[in-house]
Amino acid sequence: MSMDFKLITPEQLVAEGQAEMIIVPGGDGELGVLSQHTPVLSTLKAGKVRIKQGGSYKEFAVDKGFIEVLGNRVNILTHMALEQA
């Protein structure tokens, strides 16, 4: 199963699509999100967001921000996000 996600900075929509799993640097530690996760609103600390799509991961370096999980939707709001090679 997959879920919709958006990775957003004040300047742009950095990434969006379907993900099998998302791992973020939550304010209280690493947080993994799967489809139909319990609703969550959490702070993010600077670190890496990993998004699993098609069996492989895309990584983004992010600054502080927030993650919102509602139903099958995940919004990651941050001041800065850069895709890692």
PDB file of N, CA, C and O in Angstrom:
ATOM      1  N   MET A   1       0.840  -1.184   0.000  1.00  0.00           N
ATOM      2  CA  MET A   1       0.000   0.000   0.000  1.00  0.00           C
ATOM      3  C   MET A   1       0.882   1.244   0.000  1.00  0.00           C
ATOM      4  O   MET A   1       2.015   1.227   0.482  1.00  0.00           O
ATOM      5  N   SER A   2       0.343   2.302  -0.544  1.00  0.00           N
ATOM      6  CA  SER A   2       1.112   3.545  -0.611  1.00  0.00           C
ATOM      7  C   SER A   2       0.264   4.708  -0.094  1.00  0.00           C
ATOM      8  O   SER A   2      -0.934   4.577   0.158  1.00  0.00           O
ATOM      9  N   MET A   3       0.936   5.846   0.052  1.00  0.00           N
ATOM     10  CA  MET A   3       0.269   7.050   0.554  1.00  0.00           C
ATOM     11  C   MET A   3       0.742   8.238  -0.266  1.00  0.00           C
ATOM     12  O   MET A   3       1.808   8.188  -0.880  1.00  0.00           O
ATOM     13  N   ASP A   4      -0.038   9.296  -0.279  1.00  0.00           N
ATOM     14  CA  ASP A   4       0.334  10.534  -0.955  1.00  0.00           C
ATOM     15  C   ASP A   4       1.229  11.348  -0.036  1.00  0.00           C
ATOM     16  O   ASP A   4       1.022  11.379   1.177  1.00  0.00           O
ATOM     17  N   PHE A   5       2.233  12.011  -0.621  1.00  0.00           N
ATOM     18  CA  PHE A   5       3.075  12.880   0.187  1.00  0.00           C
ATOM     19  C   PHE A   5       3.431  14.143  -0.583  1.00  0.00           C
ATOM     20  O   PHE A   5       3.422  14.176  -1.813  1.00  0.00           O
ATOM     21  N   LYS A   6       3.743  15.178   0.184  1.00  0.00           N
ATOM     22  CA  LYS A   6       4.284  16.432  -0.354  1.00  0.00           C
ATOM     23  C   LYS A   6       5.413  16.880   0.565  1.00  0.00           C
ATOM     24  O   LYS A   6       5.283  16.832   1.789  1.00  0.00           O
ATOM     25  N   LEU A   7       6.516  17.313  -0.028  1.00  0.00           N
ATOM     26  CA  LEU A   7       7.643  17.908   0.691  1.00  0.00           C
ATOM     27  C   LEU A   7       7.706  19.354   0.229  1.00  0.00           C
ATOM     28  O   LEU A   7       7.978  19.629  -0.940  1.00  0.00           O
ATOM     29  N   ILE A   8       7.452  20.280   1.152  1.00  0.00           N
ATOM     30  CA  ILE A   8       7.215  21.678   0.791  1.00  0.00           C
ATOM     31  C   ILE A   8       8.143  22.608   1.580  1.00  0.00           C
ATOM     32  O   ILE A   8       8.331  22.439   2.784  1.00  0.00           O
ATOM     33  N   THR A   9       8.722  23.596   0.879  1.00  0.00           N
ATOM     34  CA  THR A   9       9.446  24.692   1.522  1.00  0.00           C
ATOM     35  C   THR A   9       8.656  25.972   1.236  1.00  0.00           C
ATOM     36  O   THR A   9       7.736  25.945   0.418  1.00  0.00           O
ATOM     37  N   PRO A  10       8.988  27.090   1.886  1.00  0.00           N
ATOM     38  CA  PRO A  10       8.275  28.333   1.584  1.00  0.00           C
ATOM     39  C   PRO A  10       8.409  28.757   0.119  1.00  0.00           C
ATOM     40  O   PRO A  10       7.535  29.449  -0.405  1.00  0.00           O
ATOM     41  N   GLU A  11       9.490  28.350  -0.542  1.00  0.00           N
ATOM     42  CA  GLU A  11       9.723  28.769  -1.924  1.00  0.00           C
ATOM     43  C   GLU A  11       9.119  27.841  -2.972  1.00  0.00           C
ATOM     44  O   GLU A  11       8.785  28.281  -4.072  1.00  0.00           O
ATOM     45  N   GLN A  12       8.974  26.523  -2.626  1.00  0.00           N
ATOM     46  CA  GLN A  12       8.547  25.594  -3.683  1.00  0.00           C
ATOM     47  C   GLN A  12       8.040  24.269  -3.136  1.00  0.00           C
ATOM     48  O   GLN A  12       8.249  23.917  -1.975  1.00  0.00           O
ATOM     49  N   LEU A  13       7.372  23.560  -4.015  1.00  0.00           N
ATOM     50  CA  LEU A  13       7.009  22.172  -3.779  1.00  0.00           C
ATOM     51  C   LEU A  13       8.206  21.351  -4.253  1.00  0.00           C
ATOM     52  O   LEU A  13       8.453  21.262  -5.455  1.00  0.00           O
ATOM     53  N   VAL A  14       8.947  20.756  -3.330  1.00  0.00           N
ATOM     54  CA  VAL A  14      10.198  20.068  -3.651  1.00  0.00           C
ATOM     55  C   VAL A  14       9.937  18.694  -4.256  1.00  0.00           C
ATOM     56  O   VAL A  14      10.587  18.308  -5.228  1.00  0.00           O
ATOM     57  N   ALA A  15       8.984  17.951  -3.684  1.00  0.00           N
ATOM     58  CA  ALA A  15       8.664  16.613  -4.174  1.00  0.00           C
ATOM     59  C   ALA A  15       7.235  16.272  -3.784  1.00  0.00           C
ATOM     60  O   ALA A  15       6.717  16.758  -2.779  1.00  0.00           O
ATOM     61  N   GLU A  16       6.613  15.433  -4.590  1.00  0.00           N
ATOM     62  CA  GLU A  16       5.282  14.924  -4.268  1.00  0.00           C
ATOM     63  C   GLU A  16       5.061  13.634  -5.026  1.00  0.00           C
ATOM     64  O   GLU A  16       5.735  13.362  -6.019  1.00  0.00           O
ATOM     65  N   GLY A  17       4.119  12.843  -4.557  1.00  0.00           N
ATOM     66  CA  GLY A  17       3.803  11.596  -5.242  1.00  0.00           C
ATOM     67  C   GLY A  17       3.308  10.550  -4.269  1.00  0.00           C
ATOM     68  O   GLY A  17       2.720  10.862  -3.234  1.00  0.00           O
ATOM     69  N   GLN A  18       3.560   9.290  -4.626  1.00  0.00           N
ATOM     70  CA  GLN A  18       3.172   8.146  -3.821  1.00  0.00           C
ATOM     71  C   GLN A  18       4.419   7.582  -3.136  1.00  0.00           C
ATOM     72  O   GLN A  18       5.490   7.521  -3.740  1.00  0.00           O
ATOM     73  N   ALA A  19       4.276   7.177  -1.891  1.00  0.00           N
ATOM     74  CA  ALA A  19       5.386   6.592  -1.148  1.00  0.00           C
ATOM     75  C   ALA A  19       4.906   5.342  -0.419  1.00  0.00           C
ATOM     76  O   ALA A  19       3.760   5.264   0.021  1.00  0.00           O
ATOM     77  N   GLU A  20       5.803   4.369  -0.302  1.00  0.00           N
ATOM     78  CA  GLU A  20       5.513   3.154   0.459  1.00  0.00           C
ATOM     79  C   GLU A  20       5.812   3.376   1.943  1.00  0.00           C
ATOM     80  O   GLU A  20       5.138   2.830   2.816  1.00  0.00           O
ATOM     81  N   MET A  21       6.846   4.197   2.207  1.00  0.00           N
ATOM     82  CA  MET A  21       7.251   4.501   3.575  1.00  0.00           C
ATOM     83  C   MET A  21       8.002   5.820   3.575  1.00  0.00           C
ATOM     84  O   MET A  21       8.686   6.154   2.607  1.00  0.00           O
ATOM     85  N   ILE A  22       7.872   6.570   4.667  1.00  0.00           N
ATOM     86  CA  ILE A  22       8.600   7.828   4.831  1.00  0.00           C
ATOM     87  C   ILE A  22       9.231   7.808   6.221  1.00  0.00           C
ATOM     88  O   ILE A  22       8.575   7.489   7.213  1.00  0.00           O
ATOM     89  N   ILE A  23      10.517   8.157   6.274  1.00  0.00           N
ATOM     90  CA  ILE A  23      11.239   8.226   7.551  1.00  0.00           C
ATOM     91  C   ILE A  23      11.740   9.654   7.707  1.00  0.00           C
ATOM     92  O   ILE A  23      12.418  10.182   6.826  1.00  0.00           O
ATOM     93  N   VAL A  24      11.404  10.277   8.836  1.00  0.00           N
ATOM     94  CA  VAL A  24      11.782  11.682   9.074  1.00  0.00           C
ATOM     95  C   VAL A  24      12.511  11.815  10.413  1.00  0.00           C
ATOM     96  O   VAL A  24      12.347  10.981  11.304  1.00  0.00           O
ATOM     97  N   PRO A  25      13.326  12.880  10.547  1.00  0.00           N
ATOM     98  CA  PRO A  25      13.988  13.149  11.826  1.00  0.00           C
ATOM     99  C   PRO A  25      13.059  13.930  12.751  1.00  0.00           C
ATOM    100  O   PRO A  25      13.158  15.154  12.841  1.00  0.00           O
ATOM    101  N   GLY A  26      12.170  13.238  13.430  1.00  0.00           N
ATOM    102  CA  GLY A  26      11.208  13.885  14.305  1.00  0.00           C
ATOM    103  C   GLY A  26      11.868  14.589  15.476  1.00  0.00           C
ATOM    104  O   GLY A  26      13.012  14.289  15.818  1.00  0.00           O
ATOM    105  N   GLY A  27      11.172  15.505  16.079  1.00  0.00           N
ATOM    106  CA  GLY A  27      11.700  16.252  17.203  1.00  0.00           C
ATOM    107  C   GLY A  27      12.104  15.368  18.376  1.00  0.00           C
ATOM    108  O   GLY A  27      13.009  15.721  19.132  1.00  0.00           O
ATOM    109  N   ASP A  28      11.437  14.214  18.537  1.00  0.00           N
ATOM    110  CA  ASP A  28      11.740  13.287  19.629  1.00  0.00           C
ATOM    111  C   ASP A  28      12.459  12.032  19.142  1.00  0.00           C
ATOM    112  O   ASP A  28      12.561  11.058  19.887  1.00  0.00           O
ATOM    113  N   GLY A  29      12.953  12.037  17.918  1.00  0.00           N
ATOM    114  CA  GLY A  29      13.637  10.879  17.352  1.00  0.00           C
ATOM    115  C   GLY A  29      13.081  10.529  15.990  1.00  0.00           C
ATOM    116  O   GLY A  29      12.118  11.138  15.525  1.00  0.00           O
ATOM    117  N   GLU A  30      13.691   9.546  15.354  1.00  0.00           N
ATOM    118  CA  GLU A  30      13.280   9.157  14.009  1.00  0.00           C
ATOM    119  C   GLU A  30      11.860   8.609  14.022  1.00  0.00           C
ATOM    120  O   GLU A  30      11.472   7.871  14.927  1.00  0.00           O
ATOM    121  N   LEU A  31      11.089   8.984  13.001  1.00  0.00           N
ATOM    122  CA  LEU A  31       9.688   8.583  12.893  1.00  0.00           C
ATOM    123  C   LEU A  31       9.467   7.943  11.534  1.00  0.00           C
ATOM    124  O   LEU A  31       9.752   8.552  10.503  1.00  0.00           O
ATOM    125  N   GLY A  32       8.963   6.721  11.528  1.00  0.00           N
ATOM    126  CA  GLY A  32       8.634   6.029  10.285  1.00  0.00           C
ATOM    127  C   GLY A  32       7.133   6.044  10.069  1.00  0.00           C
ATOM    128  O   GLY A  32       6.363   5.792  10.996  1.00  0.00           O
ATOM    129  N   VAL A  33       6.716   6.341   8.844  1.00  0.00           N
ATOM    130  CA  VAL A  33       5.292   6.445   8.519  1.00  0.00           C
ATOM    131  C   VAL A  33       4.967   5.479   7.393  1.00  0.00           C
ATOM    132  O   VAL A  33       5.616   5.490   6.347  1.00  0.00           O
ATOM    133  N   LEU A  34       3.961   4.647   7.609  1.00  0.00           N
ATOM    134  CA  LEU A  34       3.440   3.736   6.590  1.00  0.00           C
ATOM    135  C   LEU A  34       2.008   4.140   6.245  1.00  0.00           C
ATOM    136  O   LEU A  34       1.414   4.984   6.917  1.00  0.00           O
ATOM    137  N   SER A  35       1.466   3.541   5.208  1.00  0.00           N
ATOM    138  CA  SER A  35       0.094   3.803   4.795  1.00  0.00           C
ATOM    139  C   SER A  35      -0.872   3.583   5.963  1.00  0.00           C
ATOM    140  O   SER A  35      -0.704   2.647   6.745  1.00  0.00           O
ATOM    141  N   GLN A  36      -1.871   4.437   6.073  1.00  0.00           N
ATOM    142  CA  GLN A  36      -2.906   4.383   7.115  1.00  0.00           C
ATOM    143  C   GLN A  36      -2.344   4.555   8.525  1.00  0.00           C
ATOM    144  O   GLN A  36      -2.878   3.992   9.481  1.00  0.00           O
ATOM    145  N   HIS A  37      -1.271   5.332   8.654  1.00  0.00           N
ATOM    146  CA  HIS A  37      -0.666   5.621   9.951  1.00  0.00           C
ATOM    147  C   HIS A  37      -1.638   6.419  10.806  1.00  0.00           C
ATOM    148  O   HIS A  37      -2.484   7.144  10.282  1.00  0.00           O
ATOM    149  N   THR A  38      -1.521   6.288  12.103  1.00  0.00           N
ATOM    150  CA  THR A  38      -2.301   7.100  13.037  1.00  0.00           C
ATOM    151  C   THR A  38      -2.017   8.575  12.769  1.00  0.00           C
ATOM    152  O   THR A  38      -0.872   8.922  12.481  1.00  0.00           O
ATOM    153  N   PRO A  39      -3.013   9.456  12.853  1.00  0.00           N
ATOM    154  CA  PRO A  39      -2.761  10.885  12.640  1.00  0.00           C
ATOM    155  C   PRO A  39      -1.675  11.415  13.575  1.00  0.00           C
ATOM    156  O   PRO A  39      -1.647  11.100  14.765  1.00  0.00           O
ATOM    157  N   VAL A  40      -0.781  12.230  13.002  1.00  0.00           N
ATOM    158  CA  VAL A  40       0.352  12.773  13.753  1.00  0.00           C
ATOM    159  C   VAL A  40       0.615  14.197  13.297  1.00  0.00           C
ATOM    160  O   VAL A  40       0.489  14.512  12.113  1.00  0.00           O
ATOM    161  N   LEU A  41       0.978  15.052  14.234  1.00  0.00           N
ATOM    162  CA  LEU A  41       1.540  16.361  13.939  1.00  0.00           C
ATOM    163  C   LEU A  41       2.775  16.457  14.816  1.00  0.00           C
ATOM    164  O   LEU A  41       2.669  16.428  16.042  1.00  0.00           O
ATOM    165  N   SER A  42       3.955  16.570  14.199  1.00  0.00           N
ATOM    166  CA  SER A  42       5.205  16.558  14.950  1.00  0.00           C
ATOM    167  C   SER A  42       6.172  17.578  14.377  1.00  0.00           C
ATOM    168  O   SER A  42       6.099  17.943  13.203  1.00  0.00           O
ATOM    169  N   THR A  43       7.076  18.030  15.229  1.00  0.00           N
ATOM    170  CA  THR A  43       8.159  18.877  14.751  1.00  0.00           C
ATOM    171  C   THR A  43       9.223  18.009  14.088  1.00  0.00           C
ATOM    172  O   THR A  43       9.316  16.808  14.345  1.00  0.00           O
ATOM    173  N   LEU A  44      10.023  18.638  13.232  1.00  0.00           N
ATOM    174  CA  LEU A  44      11.173  17.986  12.614  1.00  0.00           C
ATOM    175  C   LEU A  44      12.422  18.709  13.061  1.00  0.00           C
ATOM    176  O   LEU A  44      12.405  19.923  13.266  1.00  0.00           O
ATOM    177  N   LYS A  45      13.504  17.970  13.212  1.00  0.00           N
ATOM    178  CA  LYS A  45      14.795  18.603  13.418  1.00  0.00           C
ATOM    179  C   LYS A  45      15.591  18.443  12.131  1.00  0.00           C
ATOM    180  O   LYS A  45      15.226  17.640  11.272  1.00  0.00           O
ATOM    181  N   ALA A  46      16.656  19.186  11.991  1.00  0.00           N
ATOM    182  CA  ALA A  46      17.485  19.085  10.789  1.00  0.00           C
ATOM    183  C   ALA A  46      18.014  17.664  10.652  1.00  0.00           C
ATOM    184  O   ALA A  46      18.398  17.037  11.640  1.00  0.00           O
ATOM    185  N   GLY A  47      18.033  17.162   9.425  1.00  0.00           N
ATOM    186  CA  GLY A  47      18.497  15.799   9.178  1.00  0.00           C
ATOM    187  C   GLY A  47      18.097  15.338   7.792  1.00  0.00           C
ATOM    188  O   GLY A  47      18.013  16.139   6.861  1.00  0.00           O
ATOM    189  N   LYS A  48      17.847  14.023   7.655  1.00  0.00           N
ATOM    190  CA  LYS A  48      17.475  13.445   6.364  1.00  0.00           C
ATOM    191  C   LYS A  48      16.064  12.892   6.390  1.00  0.00           C
ATOM    192  O   LYS A  48      15.667  12.201   7.328  1.00  0.00           O
ATOM    193  N   VAL A  49      15.313  13.208   5.344  1.00  0.00           N
ATOM    194  CA  VAL A  49      14.024  12.584   5.088  1.00  0.00           C
ATOM    195  C   VAL A  49      14.270  11.521   4.033  1.00  0.00           C
ATOM    196  O   VAL A  49      14.873  11.795   2.995  1.00  0.00           O
ATOM    197  N   ARG A  50      13.802  10.300   4.300  1.00  0.00           N
ATOM    198  CA  ARG A  50      13.946   9.199   3.346  1.00  0.00           C
ATOM    199  C   ARG A  50      12.558   8.772   2.890  1.00  0.00           C
ATOM    200  O   ARG A  50      11.685   8.472   3.705  1.00  0.00           O
ATOM    201  N   ILE A  51      12.371   8.751   1.577  1.00  0.00           N
ATOM    202  CA  ILE A  51      11.078   8.414   0.991  1.00  0.00           C
ATOM    203  C   ILE A  51      11.250   7.174   0.133  1.00  0.00           C
ATOM    204  O   ILE A  51      12.010   7.185  -0.836  1.00  0.00           O
ATOM    205  N   LYS A  52      10.541   6.094   0.489  1.00  0.00           N
ATOM    206  CA  LYS A  52      10.631   4.831  -0.245  1.00  0.00           C
ATOM    207  C   LYS A  52       9.575   4.805  -1.342  1.00  0.00           C
ATOM    208  O   LYS A  52       8.376   4.902  -1.082  1.00  0.00           O
ATOM    209  N   GLN A  53      10.056   4.671  -2.579  1.00  0.00           N
ATOM    210  CA  GLN A  53       9.181   4.604  -3.752  1.00  0.00           C
ATOM    211  C   GLN A  53       9.707   3.494  -4.660  1.00  0.00           C
ATOM    212  O   GLN A  53      10.881   3.493  -5.027  1.00  0.00           O
ATOM    213  N   GLY A  54       8.843   2.558  -5.018  1.00  0.00           N
ATOM    214  CA  GLY A  54       9.248   1.492  -5.927  1.00  0.00           C
ATOM    215  C   GLY A  54      10.397   0.649  -5.396  1.00  0.00           C
ATOM    216  O   GLY A  54      11.218   0.158  -6.171  1.00  0.00           O
ATOM    217  N   GLY A  55      10.462   0.479  -4.079  1.00  0.00           N
ATOM    218  CA  GLY A  55      11.485  -0.362  -3.479  1.00  0.00           C
ATOM    219  C   GLY A  55      12.817   0.319  -3.217  1.00  0.00           C
ATOM    220  O   GLY A  55      13.699  -0.288  -2.609  1.00  0.00           O
ATOM    221  N   SER A  56      12.993   1.566  -3.659  1.00  0.00           N
ATOM    222  CA  SER A  56      14.245   2.282  -3.381  1.00  0.00           C
ATOM    223  C   SER A  56      13.927   3.605  -2.681  1.00  0.00           C
ATOM    224  O   SER A  56      12.795   4.088  -2.711  1.00  0.00           O
ATOM    225  N   TYR A  57      14.958   4.178  -2.049  1.00  0.00           N
ATOM    226  CA  TYR A  57      14.774   5.390  -1.274  1.00  0.00           C
ATOM    227  C   TYR A  57      15.335   6.615  -1.983  1.00  0.00           C
ATOM    228  O   TYR A  57      16.392   6.555  -2.611  1.00  0.00           O
ATOM    229  N   LYS A  58      14.610   7.728  -1.872  1.00  0.00           N
ATOM    230  CA  LYS A  58      15.124   9.046  -2.223  1.00  0.00           C
ATOM    231  C   LYS A  58      15.403   9.738  -0.904  1.00  0.00           C
ATOM    232  O   LYS A  58      14.615   9.630   0.035  1.00  0.00           O
ATOM    233  N   GLU A  59      16.526  10.453  -0.825  1.00  0.00           N
ATOM    234  CA  GLU A  59      16.879  11.148   0.407  1.00  0.00           C
ATOM    235  C   GLU A  59      16.939  12.653   0.171  1.00  0.00           C
ATOM    236  O   GLU A  59      17.392  13.124  -0.872  1.00  0.00           O
ATOM    237  N   PHE A  60      16.471  13.386   1.164  1.00  0.00           N
ATOM    238  CA  PHE A  60      16.485  14.841   1.133  1.00  0.00           C
ATOM    239  C   PHE A  60      17.074  15.346   2.443  1.00  0.00           C
ATOM    240  O   PHE A  60      16.671  14.905   3.519  1.00  0.00           O
ATOM    241  N   ALA A  61      18.019  16.261   2.357  1.00  0.00           N
ATOM    242  CA  ALA A  61      18.507  16.956   3.547  1.00  0.00           C
ATOM    243  C   ALA A  61      17.500  18.053   3.855  1.00  0.00           C
ATOM    244  O   ALA A  61      17.143  18.840   2.979  1.00  0.00           O
ATOM    245  N   VAL A  62      17.041  18.104   5.106  1.00  0.00           N
ATOM    246  CA  VAL A  62      16.030  19.091   5.482  1.00  0.00           C
ATOM    247  C   VAL A  62      16.466  19.873   6.712  1.00  0.00           C
ATOM    248  O   VAL A  62      17.306  19.425   7.492  1.00  0.00           O
ATOM    249  N   ASP A  63      15.879  21.041   6.863  1.00  0.00           N
ATOM    250  CA  ASP A  63      16.054  21.876   8.038  1.00  0.00           C
ATOM    251  C   ASP A  63      14.884  21.595   8.983  1.00  0.00           C
ATOM    252  O   ASP A  63      14.089  20.689   8.731  1.00  0.00           O
ATOM    253  N   LYS A  64      14.778  22.349  10.045  1.00  0.00           N
ATOM    254  CA  LYS A  64      13.666  22.200  10.980  1.00  0.00           C
ATOM    255  C   LYS A  64      12.338  22.426  10.265  1.00  0.00           C
ATOM    256  O   LYS A  64      12.272  23.113   9.245  1.00  0.00           O
ATOM    257  N   GLY A  65      11.285  21.837  10.820  1.00  0.00           N
ATOM    258  CA  GLY A  65       9.975  22.011  10.227  1.00  0.00           C
ATOM    259  C   GLY A  65       8.927  21.184  10.942  1.00  0.00           C
ATOM    260  O   GLY A  65       8.999  20.972  12.153  1.00  0.00           O
ATOM    261  N   PHE A  66       7.943  20.714  10.169  1.00  0.00           N
ATOM    262  CA  PHE A  66       6.821  19.952  10.720  1.00  0.00           C
ATOM    263  C   PHE A  66       6.450  18.826   9.771  1.00  0.00           C
ATOM    264  O   PHE A  66       6.686  18.912   8.566  1.00  0.00           O
ATOM    265  N   ILE A  67       5.861  17.756  10.330  1.00  0.00           N
ATOM    266  CA  ILE A  67       5.251  16.702   9.530  1.00  0.00           C
ATOM    267  C   ILE A  67       3.812  16.547  10.009  1.00  0.00           C
ATOM    268  O   ILE A  67       3.529  16.548  11.207  1.00  0.00           O
ATOM    269  N   GLU A  68       2.914  16.413   9.036  1.00  0.00           N
ATOM    270  CA  GLU A  68       1.496  16.198   9.321  1.00  0.00           C
ATOM    271  C   GLU A  68       1.076  14.916   8.613  1.00  0.00           C
ATOM    272  O   GLU A  68       1.257  14.780   7.403  1.00  0.00           O
ATOM    273  N   VAL A  69       0.516  13.980   9.366  1.00  0.00           N
ATOM    274  CA  VAL A  69       0.020  12.726   8.810  1.00  0.00           C
ATOM    275  C   VAL A  69      -1.466  12.662   9.071  1.00  0.00           C
ATOM    276  O   VAL A  69      -1.891  12.661  10.226  1.00  0.00           O
ATOM    277  N   LEU A  70      -2.270  12.608   8.012  1.00  0.00           N
ATOM    278  CA  LEU A  70      -3.728  12.517   8.122  1.00  0.00           C
ATOM    279  C   LEU A  70      -4.220  11.474   7.131  1.00  0.00           C
ATOM    280  O   LEU A  70      -4.117  11.664   5.919  1.00  0.00           O
ATOM    281  N   GLY A  71      -4.753  10.378   7.642  1.00  0.00           N
ATOM    282  CA  GLY A  71      -5.248   9.336   6.760  1.00  0.00           C
ATOM    283  C   GLY A  71      -4.125   8.777   5.911  1.00  0.00           C
ATOM    284  O   GLY A  71      -3.156   8.225   6.434  1.00  0.00           O
ATOM    285  N   ASN A  72      -4.252   8.916   4.632  1.00  0.00           N
ATOM    286  CA  ASN A  72      -3.252   8.394   3.702  1.00  0.00           C
ATOM    287  C   ASN A  72      -2.484   9.538   3.034  1.00  0.00           C
ATOM    288  O   ASN A  72      -2.043   9.423   1.890  1.00  0.00           O
ATOM    289  N   ARG A  73      -2.332  10.646   3.774  1.00  0.00           N
ATOM    290  CA  ARG A  73      -1.640  11.842   3.273  1.00  0.00           C
ATOM    291  C   ARG A  73      -0.569  12.274   4.250  1.00  0.00           C
ATOM    292  O   ARG A  73      -0.788  12.284   5.461  1.00  0.00           O
ATOM    293  N   VAL A  74       0.597  12.633   3.720  1.00  0.00           N
ATOM    294  CA  VAL A  74       1.702  13.123   4.547  1.00  0.00           C
ATOM    295  C   VAL A  74       2.184  14.442   3.961  1.00  0.00           C
ATOM    296  O   VAL A  74       2.509  14.512   2.776  1.00  0.00           O
ATOM    297  N   ASN A  75       2.232  15.484   4.779  1.00  0.00           N
ATOM    298  CA  ASN A  75       2.780  16.773   4.379  1.00  0.00           C
ATOM    299  C   ASN A  75       4.007  17.046   5.243  1.00  0.00           C
ATOM    300  O   ASN A  75       3.940  17.008   6.472  1.00  0.00           O
ATOM    301  N   ILE A  76       5.125  17.322   4.581  1.00  0.00           N
ATOM    302  CA  ILE A  76       6.359  17.662   5.276  1.00  0.00           C
ATOM    303  C   ILE A  76       6.663  19.112   4.932  1.00  0.00           C
ATOM    304  O   ILE A  76       6.892  19.451   3.771  1.00  0.00           O
ATOM    305  N   LEU A  77       6.664  19.958   5.946  1.00  0.00           N
ATOM    306  CA  LEU A  77       6.878  21.392   5.771  1.00  0.00           C
ATOM    307  C   LEU A  77       8.208  21.750   6.415  1.00  0.00           C
ATOM    308  O   LEU A  77       8.410  21.492   7.602  1.00  0.00           O
ATOM    309  N   THR A  78       9.120  22.344   5.643  1.00  0.00           N
ATOM    310  CA  THR A  78      10.452  22.647   6.153  1.00  0.00           C
ATOM    311  C   THR A  78      10.971  23.929   5.526  1.00  0.00           C
ATOM    312  O   THR A  78      10.488  24.348   4.473  1.00  0.00           O
ATOM    313  N   HIS A  79      11.951  24.552   6.166  1.00  0.00           N
ATOM    314  CA  HIS A  79      12.529  25.781   5.640  1.00  0.00           C
ATOM    315  C   HIS A  79      13.417  25.521   4.433  1.00  0.00           C
ATOM    316  O   HIS A  79      13.546  26.380   3.560  1.00  0.00           O
ATOM    317  N   MET A  80      14.045  24.313   4.375  1.00  0.00           N
ATOM    318  CA  MET A  80      14.970  23.989   3.297  1.00  0.00           C
ATOM    319  C   MET A  80      14.938  22.494   3.049  1.00  0.00           C
ATOM    320  O   MET A  80      14.862  21.710   3.995  1.00  0.00           O
ATOM    321  N   ALA A  81      14.997  22.082   1.771  1.00  0.00           N
ATOM    322  CA  ALA A  81      15.077  20.664   1.420  1.00  0.00           C
ATOM    323  C   ALA A  81      15.897  20.531   0.147  1.00  0.00           C
ATOM    324  O   ALA A  81      15.592  21.159  -0.867  1.00  0.00           O
ATOM    325  N   LEU A  82      16.936  19.711   0.204  1.00  0.00           N
ATOM    326  CA  LEU A  82      17.797  19.450  -0.947  1.00  0.00           C
ATOM    327  C   LEU A  82      17.868  17.964  -1.200  1.00  0.00           C
ATOM    328  O   LEU A  82      18.158  17.193  -0.285  1.00  0.00           O
ATOM    329  N   GLU A  83      17.606  17.543  -2.440  1.00  0.00           N
ATOM    330  CA  GLU A  83      17.697  16.117  -2.770  1.00  0.00           C
ATOM    331  C   GLU A  83      19.149  15.686  -2.741  1.00  0.00           C
ATOM    332  O   GLU A  83      20.026  16.369  -3.270  1.00  0.00           O
ATOM    333  N   GLN A  84      19.395  14.534  -2.112  1.00  0.00           N
ATOM    334  CA  GLN A  84      20.730  13.968  -2.016  1.00  0.00           C
ATOM    335  C   GLN A  84      20.963  12.987  -3.177  1.00  0.00           C
ATOM    336  O   GLN A  84      20.044  12.277  -3.585  1.00  0.00           O
ATOM    337  N   ALA A  85      22.165  12.953  -3.692  1.00  0.00           N
ATOM    338  CA  ALA A  85      22.494  12.049  -4.810  1.00  0.00           C
ATOM    339  C   ALA A  85      22.653  10.624  -4.345  1.00  0.00           C
ATOM    340  O   ALA A  85      22.929   9.738  -5.154  1.00  0.00           O
TER     341      ALA A  85
END
